[in-house]
Amino acid sequence: MPVEHADPVASVALALAVILVAAKVGAELAARLGQPAVLGELVIGVILGNLPHLGYAGLDYLAGDPSIDMLARIGVLILLFEVGLESTVAQMMKVGLTSSLVAVIGVIVPFGLGWGVSALLLPGASGYVHAFIGATLSATSVGITARVLRDLGRSQTDEARVILGAAVIDDVLGLVILAVVSSVIVAADAGHGVALGGVALTVGKAAAFLVGALFLGVKLSPRLFSLASRLRSRGVLLGLGLAFCFALSYLSSLIGLAPIVGAFAAGLILEDLHYRDFVARGEHGLEELIHPISGFLVPVFFVVMGMRTDLRAFGDVAILGLAAGLTVAAVLGKLACGLGVSGSGLDRLSIGLGMVPRGEVGLIFANIGLSLTLGGAALVDRSTFSAIVAMVIVTTMVTPPALKWSLSRRRAGSV
């Protein structure tokens, strides 16, 4: 624990200094090994979080510090906003039948397999835990897949378009499932039974929010940003963009959905066309302006998530088996996406592999599980959380080399 100071910001400043330096070291090591930076940030967090078990307890306060936790939560909103900015509503409408089928299969099959593995290996847990773990496995990291495809120079292939389109739809469906499962668990914790009407209401609210936000946003946001472009002070575009993100996050929470749903929707709504007046006068686009903030806050989230992973849990054969079972289910569930590919010109294996990484989305889902309670206890305990993190790490690590091999095999003429 750091030395106490009169000004409470001092301990937070020290914590941020440690986390950010550690995150950059981890990201650099991961990049040198050909892995996504997010994986290095997560692993370095795991190392820091387990130092107390090796005799050094100087940093054990970081994972539970409420100020750092709040910064990590804001980092999640920025991350989902940034992911949304990388796609547009128009792109979602154009992905076609194949991407839609791939996405639907990529949500349903992992959800079912995750539920089954949890029910088999955690027989004493409630059905709510099984459902939540299934929801966690339904996620796909569109950001990691996009980066891998770009690094391989294959981002313009037909397979890449199907993968990225399906990953975006997968994110939307996954967020809806998360909203449904979370609301059912909250109701159960409050002593209310599970009613089909309640589930249908949650699905309806999620769908209405997404459709309504996207429709109204596409109609109104261009006028809002055009009006704001008349202001000549610096930082107007960034300030308005963040306000848009946080406002939709609040509205999402207000109707009982996770704030990340609103942040993602805000990113989807805002397109280059909306702030072209700012760009025309020489300012950077919103995506570029967000990057420095994302570079500050998002690593905080990943390092903190890593620090909450207790490696001692893997000394328990049951938890080690759960991690292995979830990983197998996660990989097989996304490989099943190939069944949704229509036409003979597309590589089904590459498309399935491109949907495998869980990355940041899987971690976000798992972290929400830590905050949910059932019967006065955390829905997801630290051991189960550690097993989920292990699944996230493995699926994120195996995707780049596996996808590279698959696409190279395709290029060489093997089907």
C-alpha positions as CSV (number, residue, x, y, z in Angstrom):
1,M,0.0,0.0,0.0
2,P,1.4,3.4,-0.9
3,V,2.2,6.0,1.8
4,E,-0.9,8.0,2.7
5,H,-1.0,11.6,1.5
6,A,-3.3,14.5,2.4
7,D,-4.3,14.7,-1.2
8,P,-6.1,11.5,-2.3
9,V,-5.1,12.0,-5.9
10,A,-1.5,11.2,-5.1
11,S,-2.2,7.5,-4.6
12,V,-4.3,7.4,-7.7
13,A,-1.5,9.1,-9.7
14,L,1.0,6.5,-8.5
15,A,-1.3,3.7,-9.4
16,L,-1.8,5.1,-12.9
17,A,1.9,5.5,-13.3
18,V,2.5,1.8,-12.4
19,I,-0.4,0.6,-14.6
20,L,0.4,2.6,-17.7
21,V,4.2,1.7,-17.6
22,A,3.3,-2.0,-17.1
23,A,0.7,-1.9,-19.9
24,K,3.2,-0.4,-22.4
25,V,5.8,-3.0,-21.4
26,G,3.3,-5.8,-21.8
27,A,2.0,-4.4,-25.1
28,E,5.6,-4.1,-26.5
29,L,6.5,-7.7,-25.5
30,A,3.3,-9.0,-27.1
31,A,3.9,-7.1,-30.3
32,R,7.4,-8.5,-30.5
33,L,5.9,-12.0,-30.2
34,G,3.4,-11.3,-32.9
35,Q,0.4,-11.0,-30.6
36,P,-2.2,-8.3,-30.1
37,A,-1.2,-5.5,-27.7
38,V,-4.3,-6.2,-25.6
39,L,-3.0,-9.6,-24.7
40,G,0.3,-8.2,-23.4
41,E,-1.7,-5.7,-21.2
42,L,-3.8,-8.5,-19.8
43,V,-0.9,-10.8,-19.1
44,I,1.2,-8.1,-17.4
45,G,-1.8,-7.4,-15.3
46,V,-2.0,-11.1,-14.3
47,I,1.7,-11.0,-13.3
48,L,1.2,-7.8,-11.2
49,G,-1.9,-9.2,-9.5
50,N,-0.2,-12.4,-8.4
51,L,3.0,-10.7,-7.0
52,P,1.5,-10.8,-3.5
53,H,1.4,-14.6,-3.7
54,L,5.1,-14.5,-4.3
55,G,5.8,-12.3,-1.2
56,Y,5.5,-8.8,-2.6
57,A,2.3,-7.0,-1.5
58,G,3.2,-3.5,-2.5
59,L,0.8,-3.4,-5.4
60,D,-2.0,-5.5,-4.1
61,Y,-4.3,-2.5,-3.5
62,L,-4.4,-1.6,-7.3
63,A,-7.1,-4.1,-8.3
64,G,-9.5,-3.0,-5.7
65,D,-8.9,0.7,-5.6
66,P,-12.4,2.4,-6.3
67,S,-10.9,5.3,-8.2
68,I,-8.9,3.0,-10.5
69,D,-12.0,0.8,-10.9
70,M,-14.0,3.8,-12.0
71,L,-11.3,4.8,-14.6
72,A,-11.4,1.2,-15.9
73,R,-15.1,1.3,-16.2
74,I,-14.9,4.6,-18.2
75,G,-12.2,2.9,-20.3
76,V,-14.7,0.2,-21.2
77,L,-17.2,2.8,-22.5
78,I,-14.5,4.4,-24.6
79,L,-13.4,1.0,-25.9
80,L,-17.0,0.1,-27.1
81,F,-17.4,3.6,-28.5
82,E,-14.2,3.2,-30.5
83,V,-15.3,-0.3,-31.7
84,G,-18.6,1.2,-32.8
85,L,-16.8,4.0,-34.7
86,E,-15.0,1.4,-36.7
87,S,-18.3,0.3,-38.2
88,T,-21.3,2.1,-39.5
89,V,-25.1,1.4,-39.7
90,A,-24.8,1.4,-43.5
91,Q,-22.1,-1.3,-43.3
92,M,-24.3,-3.4,-41.1
93,M,-27.1,-3.2,-43.6
94,K,-24.9,-4.3,-46.4
95,V,-23.2,-7.3,-44.9
96,G,-25.7,-9.7,-46.5
97,L,-27.2,-13.0,-45.6
98,T,-23.9,-14.8,-45.1
99,S,-22.6,-12.5,-42.4
100,S,-26.0,-12.6,-40.7
101,L,-26.0,-16.4,-40.6
102,V,-22.4,-16.6,-39.5
103,A,-23.2,-14.1,-36.6
104,V,-26.3,-15.9,-35.5
105,I,-24.6,-19.3,-35.4
106,G,-21.6,-17.7,-33.8
107,V,-23.8,-16.6,-30.9
108,I,-26.2,-19.5,-30.5
109,V,-23.7,-22.4,-30.6
110,P,-21.1,-21.0,-28.2
111,F,-23.9,-20.0,-25.8
112,G,-25.2,-23.5,-25.8
113,L,-21.8,-25.1,-25.5
114,G,-20.8,-22.7,-22.7
115,W,-24.0,-23.5,-20.8
116,G,-23.3,-27.2,-21.3
117,V,-19.7,-27.0,-20.1
118,S,-20.6,-25.0,-17.1
119,A,-23.5,-27.3,-16.2
120,L,-21.1,-30.3,-16.5
121,L,-18.1,-28.9,-14.7
122,L,-19.9,-26.7,-12.1
123,P,-22.8,-28.9,-11.1
124,G,-23.3,-27.0,-7.9
125,A,-23.8,-23.7,-9.6
126,S,-27.2,-22.3,-10.5
127,G,-28.6,-22.1,-14.0
128,Y,-28.0,-18.3,-13.9
129,V,-24.3,-19.0,-13.7
130,H,-24.5,-21.4,-16.6
131,A,-26.4,-18.8,-18.7
132,F,-24.0,-16.1,-17.9
133,I,-21.0,-18.2,-18.8
134,G,-22.7,-19.1,-22.1
135,A,-23.3,-15.4,-22.8
136,T,-19.6,-14.7,-22.2
137,L,-18.6,-17.3,-24.8
138,S,-21.0,-15.7,-27.4
139,A,-18.7,-12.7,-27.7
140,T,-16.3,-12.0,-30.6
141,S,-13.5,-9.4,-30.6
142,V,-14.0,-7.5,-33.8
143,G,-11.0,-5.3,-33.0
144,I,-8.5,-8.1,-32.7
145,T,-9.8,-9.9,-35.8
146,A,-9.6,-6.6,-37.8
147,R,-6.1,-6.0,-36.7
148,V,-5.0,-9.5,-37.6
149,L,-6.5,-9.3,-41.1
150,R,-4.9,-5.9,-41.6
151,D,-1.5,-7.1,-40.5
152,L,-1.8,-10.0,-42.9
153,G,-2.8,-7.7,-45.8
154,R,-6.1,-9.6,-46.2
155,S,-8.6,-7.0,-45.0
156,Q,-10.1,-6.5,-48.4
157,T,-10.8,-10.2,-49.2
158,D,-14.3,-11.6,-49.3
159,E,-13.6,-13.7,-46.2
160,A,-12.5,-10.5,-44.3
161,R,-15.7,-8.7,-45.2
162,V,-17.9,-11.6,-44.0
163,I,-15.9,-12.0,-40.8
164,L,-16.0,-8.3,-39.9
165,G,-19.6,-7.9,-40.9
166,A,-20.5,-10.9,-38.8
167,A,-18.4,-9.8,-35.9
168,V,-20.3,-6.5,-35.7
169,I,-23.6,-8.2,-35.8
170,D,-22.3,-10.7,-33.3
171,D,-21.4,-7.9,-30.9
172,V,-24.9,-6.5,-31.2
173,L,-26.5,-9.9,-30.6
174,G,-24.1,-10.6,-27.7
175,L,-25.0,-7.3,-26.0
176,V,-28.7,-8.2,-26.3
177,I,-28.1,-11.6,-24.7
178,L,-26.0,-10.0,-22.0
179,A,-28.8,-7.5,-21.3
180,V,-31.4,-10.3,-21.1
181,V,-29.2,-12.6,-18.9
182,S,-28.2,-9.7,-16.6
183,S,-31.7,-8.5,-16.1
184,V,-33.0,-12.0,-15.3
185,I,-30.2,-12.4,-12.7
186,V,-30.9,-9.0,-11.2
187,A,-34.6,-9.9,-10.9
188,A,-33.8,-13.2,-9.3
189,D,-31.5,-11.6,-6.8
190,A,-34.3,-9.2,-5.9
191,G,-36.6,-12.2,-5.2
192,H,-38.6,-12.1,-8.4
193,G,-39.1,-15.2,-10.4
194,V,-38.1,-15.6,-14.0
195,A,-41.0,-14.9,-16.2
196,L,-41.2,-15.2,-20.0
197,G,-42.9,-11.8,-20.0
198,G,-39.9,-10.2,-18.3
199,V,-37.4,-11.8,-20.7
200,A,-39.5,-10.6,-23.7
201,L,-39.7,-7.1,-22.2
202,T,-35.9,-7.0,-21.8
203,V,-35.4,-8.2,-25.4
204,G,-37.9,-5.6,-26.5
205,K,-36.2,-2.8,-24.6
206,A,-32.8,-3.8,-26.0
207,A,-34.1,-4.0,-29.6
208,A,-36.1,-0.8,-29.2
209,F,-33.2,1.1,-27.7
210,L,-30.8,0.0,-30.4
211,V,-33.2,0.6,-33.3
212,G,-34.5,3.8,-31.9
213,A,-31.0,5.1,-31.0
214,L,-29.7,4.2,-34.4
215,F,-32.6,5.7,-36.3
216,L,-32.9,8.9,-34.4
217,G,-29.1,9.2,-34.2
218,V,-28.6,8.9,-37.9
219,K,-31.3,11.5,-38.5
220,L,-30.4,14.0,-35.8
221,S,-26.6,13.7,-35.2
222,P,-25.6,15.2,-38.6
223,R,-27.6,18.3,-37.7
224,L,-26.2,18.4,-34.2
225,F,-22.6,18.2,-35.4
226,S,-23.2,20.7,-38.2
227,L,-24.6,23.2,-35.7
228,A,-21.6,22.5,-33.4
229,S,-19.2,23.1,-36.3
230,R,-20.0,26.8,-36.1
231,L,-18.2,27.0,-32.8
232,R,-14.6,27.9,-33.2
233,S,-13.1,26.9,-29.9
234,R,-10.8,24.0,-29.7
235,G,-12.0,20.5,-28.8
236,V,-15.6,20.9,-29.8
237,L,-15.7,17.7,-31.9
238,L,-14.1,15.6,-29.2
239,G,-16.2,17.0,-26.5
240,L,-19.4,16.6,-28.4
241,G,-18.5,13.0,-29.4
242,L,-17.7,12.0,-25.9
243,A,-20.9,13.7,-24.6
244,F,-22.9,11.7,-27.2
245,C,-21.2,8.5,-26.0
246,F,-21.8,9.1,-22.3
247,A,-25.4,10.3,-22.9
248,L,-26.4,7.2,-24.7
249,S,-24.6,5.1,-22.1
250,Y,-26.7,6.8,-19.4
251,L,-29.9,6.3,-21.4
252,S,-29.0,2.6,-21.9
253,S,-28.5,2.2,-18.2
254,L,-31.8,4.1,-17.5
255,I,-33.9,1.5,-19.2
256,G,-32.0,-1.4,-17.6
257,L,-29.4,-2.2,-20.1
258,A,-25.6,-2.2,-19.7
259,P,-24.0,1.2,-20.4
260,I,-21.7,-0.4,-22.9
261,V,-24.8,-1.0,-25.2
262,G,-25.3,2.8,-25.4
263,A,-21.6,3.4,-25.9
264,F,-21.4,0.9,-28.8
265,A,-24.6,2.4,-30.4
266,A,-23.1,5.9,-30.2
267,G,-20.1,4.7,-32.1
268,L,-22.2,3.0,-34.7
269,I,-24.3,6.2,-35.3
270,L,-21.4,8.6,-35.7
271,E,-19.9,8.4,-39.2
272,D,-17.3,10.6,-41.0
273,L,-20.1,12.4,-42.8
274,H,-21.4,13.8,-39.6
275,Y,-18.3,15.8,-38.8
276,R,-17.0,16.6,-42.2
277,D,-17.3,20.3,-41.5
278,F,-14.7,19.9,-38.8
279,V,-12.4,17.9,-41.0
280,A,-12.9,20.4,-43.9
281,R,-11.4,23.1,-41.8
282,G,-8.3,21.1,-41.0
283,E,-9.3,19.3,-37.8
284,H,-8.7,15.6,-37.1
285,G,-11.6,13.1,-37.4
286,L,-13.3,11.8,-34.3
287,E,-11.6,8.4,-34.5
288,E,-8.2,10.0,-34.4
289,L,-9.2,12.3,-31.6
290,I,-10.4,9.4,-29.5
291,H,-7.1,7.4,-29.8
292,P,-5.1,9.3,-27.2
293,I,-8.0,8.9,-24.6
294,S,-8.4,5.3,-25.5
295,G,-4.6,4.8,-25.2
296,F,-4.8,6.1,-21.7
297,L,-8.0,4.5,-20.3
298,V,-8.4,1.2,-22.1
299,P,-5.0,-0.3,-20.9
300,V,-6.1,0.5,-17.4
301,F,-9.1,-1.8,-17.9
302,F,-7.1,-4.6,-19.3
303,V,-4.4,-4.4,-16.6
304,V,-7.0,-4.3,-13.8
305,M,-8.8,-7.3,-15.3
306,G,-5.5,-9.2,-15.4
307,M,-4.8,-8.3,-11.8
308,R,-8.1,-9.8,-10.7
309,T,-7.1,-13.2,-12.0
310,D,-5.8,-15.4,-9.3
311,L,-3.4,-18.0,-10.7
312,R,-3.7,-20.0,-7.5
313,A,-7.1,-21.0,-8.7
314,F,-5.4,-23.2,-11.4
315,G,-4.0,-25.3,-8.6
316,D,-7.5,-26.7,-8.3
317,V,-8.0,-29.4,-11.0
318,A,-11.6,-28.5,-11.3
319,I,-10.9,-24.9,-12.2
320,L,-8.1,-26.0,-14.6
321,G,-10.6,-28.3,-16.2
322,L,-13.2,-25.6,-16.4
323,A,-10.7,-23.3,-18.2
324,A,-9.9,-26.1,-20.7
325,G,-13.5,-26.9,-21.2
326,L,-14.5,-23.3,-21.8
327,T,-11.6,-22.9,-24.2
328,V,-12.6,-25.9,-26.3
329,A,-16.2,-24.8,-26.3
330,A,-15.2,-21.3,-27.3
331,V,-13.1,-22.5,-30.3
332,L,-15.6,-25.1,-31.5
333,G,-18.5,-22.8,-31.1
334,K,-17.0,-20.2,-33.4
335,L,-15.7,-22.8,-35.9
336,A,-19.3,-23.8,-36.3
337,C,-19.8,-20.4,-37.9
338,G,-18.6,-21.9,-41.1
339,L,-21.9,-23.7,-41.4
340,G,-23.5,-20.3,-42.1
341,V,-21.3,-19.6,-45.1
342,S,-23.2,-19.9,-48.4
343,G,-21.5,-20.1,-51.8
344,S,-18.5,-22.1,-52.9
345,G,-16.0,-19.3,-53.2
346,L,-15.5,-18.6,-49.5
347,D,-13.2,-20.3,-47.1
348,R,-15.3,-21.6,-44.3
349,L,-12.4,-22.5,-42.0
350,S,-10.8,-19.0,-42.2
351,I,-14.2,-17.4,-41.5
352,G,-14.7,-19.6,-38.4
353,L,-11.1,-18.9,-37.2
354,G,-11.6,-15.2,-37.6
355,M,-14.6,-15.3,-35.2
356,V,-12.6,-17.2,-32.4
357,P,-10.9,-14.4,-30.4
358,R,-12.9,-13.1,-27.4
359,G,-10.4,-10.4,-26.4
360,E,-11.8,-7.3,-24.9
361,V,-15.4,-8.1,-25.4
362,G,-15.2,-11.4,-23.5
363,L,-13.4,-9.6,-20.6
364,I,-16.1,-6.9,-20.5
365,F,-18.7,-9.6,-20.2
366,A,-16.8,-11.4,-17.5
367,N,-16.2,-8.2,-15.5
368,I,-20.0,-7.6,-15.5
369,G,-20.3,-11.0,-13.9
370,L,-18.1,-9.9,-11.0
371,S,-20.5,-7.0,-10.3
372,L,-23.7,-9.1,-10.4
373,T,-24.9,-10.8,-7.2
374,L,-27.2,-13.7,-6.5
375,G,-28.4,-14.5,-3.0
376,G,-25.9,-12.0,-1.6
377,A,-22.9,-13.6,-3.3
378,A,-21.0,-12.6,-6.5
379,L,-22.5,-14.4,-9.5
380,V,-19.0,-15.2,-10.8
381,D,-16.4,-15.9,-8.1
382,R,-12.7,-15.2,-8.6
383,S,-11.9,-18.8,-9.6
384,T,-14.5,-18.9,-12.3
385,F,-13.4,-15.4,-13.5
386,S,-9.8,-16.7,-13.7
387,A,-11.0,-19.6,-15.9
388,I,-12.8,-17.2,-18.2
389,V,-9.7,-15.0,-18.4
390,A,-7.7,-18.1,-19.3
391,M,-10.2,-18.8,-22.1
392,V,-9.9,-15.2,-23.4
393,I,-6.1,-15.4,-23.4
394,V,-5.9,-18.7,-25.3
395,T,-8.5,-17.8,-27.9
396,T,-6.8,-14.5,-28.5
397,M,-3.3,-16.1,-28.8
398,V,-4.3,-18.9,-31.2
399,T,-6.2,-16.7,-33.7
400,P,-3.3,-14.8,-35.4
401,P,-1.1,-17.9,-36.2
402,A,-4.2,-20.0,-37.0
403,L,-5.7,-17.4,-39.3
404,K,-2.4,-16.7,-41.0
405,W,-2.0,-20.4,-41.7
406,S,-5.5,-20.8,-43.0
407,L,-5.4,-17.8,-45.3
408,S,-1.9,-18.9,-46.6
409,R,-3.2,-22.3,-47.3
410,R,-6.1,-20.7,-49.2
411,R,-3.7,-18.5,-51.2
412,A,-1.6,-21.5,-52.1
413,G,-4.7,-23.0,-53.7
414,S,-5.7,-25.5,-51.0
415,V,-9.4,-25.5,-50.0
